[in-house]
């Protein structure tokens, strides 16, 4: 556990490996949204239809330092390439992770939706990165047996001979004479 009691941990569910981010981000905000829709009703005006919860998202901006310094919060400092390769491997293999922030209530199952890294201001002793995470929801389904619809009743056969009382469908011109 970090010295100040605050740490950001990511656990890969497939390998059960937990890694603490070496430098705590300056900000960490979870975004909770609903899928609301606005509609206009005649003689009432605009209304808001409350929607379902969207997936929670978070963006982490921080650095992977090459050397231990005073701002490193992790007890175990890995090489920057090890962090980068680990995160890229999780993303490319479509694994989901558990994001936990110690000494808080934040613990969310997520996927890595984006990962950017590189150098800033020409400083090569640390990699700057932005890690985008999005909530993962397990999808469960089961097969439902739907009975086949009943067969329709057969149509009655047309009469073999036309006569009085026969129903006739006319698709063209019709002429009447004295015989009907």
N, C-alpha and C positions, 0 to 999 in steps of 0.2 A: 504494500500500500504506500502511496506517495507520502512524502513528509508532511505536506499541508492538508492531507486528507481528501484531496480532490483529484480525481483521475478519470480519464476517458478510456474505456475498455471495449474492444471489439472481439467477439468470439465467433469463429467459423463453425457453424453447426455440423458440417460434413466431417471435419477433422477434429473438432472439439478443441482447437488451439485458440487460446486467448492472448491477445497482444494489447499492451497499454500504449496509447499514443505518447510519444516521447515528450512533446511540448503541448501543454493544454491550450486549446484555442481561447482567444480573447473573448469570443462570444459563442454561445451555443443556444439556438432558439428552435424549438419544435413548432411547426406550423400546423394547426388544426383548422380545417375548413369544412363547410357543408356545401352541398351541390344545390344551392338555392336558385330559383328561377323567378324572374319578374314577369308578370302578365298584366295586360290591360283588360278590364271588365267593363262592359257597357254600363253606363249610369253609375259606376262605382269608382273607376279610375285604376291606377296601378296598384297591384297587390304583390306580395312576396309569398311564393310557395316554398316552404321549408323542405330542403332535400336531405338526403342521407349524408353520412360522414364520408369525406374523401380520405384518401390515404395520408398519413402523417409524413411530412418531409422535414429534413434537416440538412444544413450545409455546414461543413467544418472547414475553416481556413486556418492552417498552421504550417509548421515546418518540420522537416526531418533533418536534424543537425548531424554533421559528420563527427563532431567532437563533443564531449561532455562539457556543459557550461552551467551557469547558475540557473538558467530558465528551464533546464531539462527536469521534468517532473517524474519521469519513469526511473525506477531502480535499475532496470536492465535496459541498456541502450543498444539497439541493433544498428547495423549499417543501414544507411538510407535505401540502398538497393534491396535489402531484405524486406523492408516495409513495402516498398513499391511493388516488388514481385509478388509478395503475399496478397496485397490488395488486388492487383491485376489478375492473379490466378483465381481469386474468389469471384471476381466479376465475370471473367471469361468462362468459368465452369458453372455459372448461374447458381451459386450457393447463396443461402441467406445467412445473415449474421445477427447476433444479439448485441445491441448498443447499450452499454451500461455506463452511467456517470455516477461514480462513488459519492457518497454522502448526499445524494439527491434521490428523488422518486423516479428518475428517468431510467427506464429499462424497456426497450422496444425491439421487437423482431423486425429486421429491415433487409433490404437488398441494396447493393451498391449500384446506383443509377448513373453516376458519373464520377470520374476520377481524373483530375488534371494535376500535373506536376511539372516543375521546371525551376529555373533560376530567376531571381529578381534582382534588379539593380546591379547586375554584373558580379554578384557575390556568390562564389562557387563553393563555399564551405557549408551550405545548407540547401536543401531542396524545399521550395515553397510548394504547397499543394492545396487543392480544394477537393474535398470529398463530399459528394452528394449522395444522401441516403434516402430511401423511400420505404415506408412501412410495407411489410409482407403479411398478407392474409392467406391462411391455408384455405384451399378450395377443396371441399369434399362433395362428392356426388354419389348417388346410387341409382341403379337402373330400376325403372318403374315399368312393370308389365301393364300395358294398356290393352284392354280387350278389343278385338276387331269389331268394327261397326257391323250391325246386322245387315244381311243382304236385302236389297230392295225387292218388293214384290214384282213378279214378272208382269210386263204390260200385256193387256188382253190382245189377242190376235184380231186383226181387222176382219170385218165381215167379208165373205167371199163374193157377195152380190149386193149391189146398191139397190135400195128400195125405199119405201116410205118410212120415215123415221131414222134413216141413216144420217150420221153426222159426217159432213164433208168439209174439208178445209180447202178453200179456194185460194190459189196463189196468182191468179191472173184475172182477165176480164170475165164477167159473168153476164149471160144473156138470159132473159126470161122469155118464155113463150106461153101459149095457152095451156100447155100441159104441166107447167110448174118447173 
